[in-house]
């Protein structure tokens, strides 16, 4: 036994020595490699081992996509990857216009319930299948499945008729001005034949679309690789040979990867990281891209359940509470100025936005006056809730707001909840008379935000019920003409400003950064981007 | 024991509600939410849900991840190699650094070396890994360019995917806590053994220093070190949420962080099950190694 011990120990020692040697050797190697520092990061990316002339775009993702298919991908990250692979019948371009994509053209019947799409005849899927009307029908059919995240965008269509190989008729029960936008959002056309061949799971793991890039590999949590589709119908696109998406959940790491030239496009940067990029933009090959994000932070009044019978039912009280907050100070102190004030749920860039409707100014005198008019000269007490650890600095904002209200005599009992519980209670309408949250929109219109927040009893997350508003939101759906619809939006913006169901807080500034070699990268206010036209110098 | 873990994780998760509201779009109607809840079975009594889960788990079915629409255990298995790599390299670094520092400190009590060893031991255990990870990235990746800032890259050797130097920074950051602990334990074990009479005897016989250390001191301080290494390895293997998140290392910790924030219940449960399985298994292995090192220890 003793002998075995000796051997065992010597084995450990030998292993330690060997390990030491390896480590020292490794270090020595590192030092040698230190000389050509510039080439170092290039070595890191396996994709760069390809011939030098290959243009590779390296994009950081803020989260791991659950799928990379438009109807099931549940985050902006997922859909941004998905739209490199898939295409819909129509496309919302950078100017906010609906333009042809897989459909060459379409007509809408007088009553707005029949859409006839003429499909392109020169389109192939990545696996070589020809794109036909059958694939559109199949995509619609599959999209209605109970496990499809955005099935409501497919259920919006009542029926579909295949007229011939390249013509489909889409039948609606009633006019829906949002239909083309819904298609643009979630109708990524799937290949029927390929789906039959590999099944739903197989399709999700190795997706095939008609888009500018074809799927190569997905290593969970590590990378998603796509390459240019040679038979892409839109000549001259895409502009790069390969795209590599890398999930990097931590924003500091994304920032570091950009500075070390290991990545070309990063999004979701924190304001302090944006500031340090601004400081070195002249010396380094990086460029900051910033824009107000199409997301409105607000505090809602709840007149559907817990707020019934409380002062917030009075219009003057809600106006007074809007006047009582020093929004600019909040933006300045809490966000270092990196946020925009907003006058309502229709924000700049949205259809029907009207700059003449201005945000409520900070006017505590006026607030006191209005409170007195409403019969609350000494203020009142009320409860408010907010989600914790969900939005950047949002807890601080709500606390500041409660402080400003305290100054006009409104005592707020503020409670923060774990976000999951918060949203459960929001869906079951059990939150207090006041609660803070945010609502984004990616359609270029405020419709989803309005439908969800003031759309009536059928909107699970709505806390404010005003029959007139419900009708106005309904009017949006029934107005296919853009100009007429814009007028409806403006009317809603004005109405919701005068009789506010919400305290409109701010729109956060989104920060992204790119390597200077990247050309033609235009993220949208919804944080969407399309890589079809993005190139590398 | 595993049953207890399953029970605990299941009920703790269900205390937070259910994932249905996170799965529907935000303008879903109450009836849509109710329909989905019913379809997924979250409207049933919680004990029924647990029984269902348990009977399936015993047959090796740990449920489907809602988000990924794949069997939860498959997702866990996919991430295991990356975590095992990281844990092994981190443990290796920790043993190398921790034991060396501990021996140096313990054999020269109250010297400068000893203070340094104690300092490093303390630092290793108290320094926040999150902060350390970022500092390492800034110094060694951004400024010096020696290592990549994030991710896992591998090269192929005999058909195996071997991680390249991308593993160095995350493994080092991960190893520091264990290094600190090992350094402290080794130091005190060596210190204790140094004063034993058999060591004095060995010295008086004029044995060479290396022989005294290898045959008498190290061997006799091995038992506490092995138990520490066993415990630490199971801790490292369960995946570090912080380190894997900072370095975008595609392992279990990274997966778990995401599963928790998206309330992907079955995925969290599968990860917890696997982790407890590893911890219990490693405990067994540690006990067996005791036997090998110290023949006086016998299990009957």
Interface residues (C-beta under 8 A of the other chain):
Chain A: X1 X4 X5 X6 X8 X9 X10 X13 X16 X19 X20 X23 X26 X30 X33 X34 X37 X38 X40 X41 X44 X45 X46 X63 X64 X66 X67 X72 X74 X146 X147 X149 X150 X152 X201 X204 X219 X220 X221 X222 X223 X246 X247 X248 X249 X250 X252 X253 X256 X257 X259 X260 X262 X418 X420 X421 X423 X424 X426 X427 X439 X448 X451 X452 X455 X457 X458 X459 X460 X461
Chain B: X16 X17 X18 X19 X21 X22 X23 X24 X25 X26 X27 X28 X29 X30 X32 X33 X35 X36 X39 X67 X68 X69 X70 X75 X78 X79 X82 X92 X95 X96 X99 X134 X137 X138 X141 X142 X144 X145 X146 X148 X149 X150 X151 X152 X153 X165 X166 X168 X214 X215 X218 X219 X245 X246 X247 X248 X250 X251 X254 X255 X257 X258 X263 X292 X293 X295
